[in-house]
């Protein structure tokens, strides 16, 4: 089974969900605002993909943070804590299967991930 983390009103998340339904892929959608991931989950994402693939520094939430909060994103543990407090800082969609994680919709990466 595949988990898709995102926000229902996020265009990228909507595109992925539509694709998964069209391709009859079994998945579970997890709304980041309603069910924010635990810090250990975010740390696992960061460990595999790196902070830059998980932390959305282009988001409205990021632009609204105080400088001191932005400086917290300097280490994996601090960045994970920041994303726990503000789950909208997590790049979307984030896809998880039994083997690995993927963020975004860029090709050919997304197709390769979905065909694992």
Secondary structure, 3 states (H helix, E strand, C coil): CEEEEECCCCHHHHHHHHHHHHCCCCEEEEECCCCCCCHHHHHHHHHHHCHHHHECCCCHHHHCCCHHHHHHHHCHHHHHHHHHHCHHHECCCEEECCCCEEECCCCCHHHHHHCC
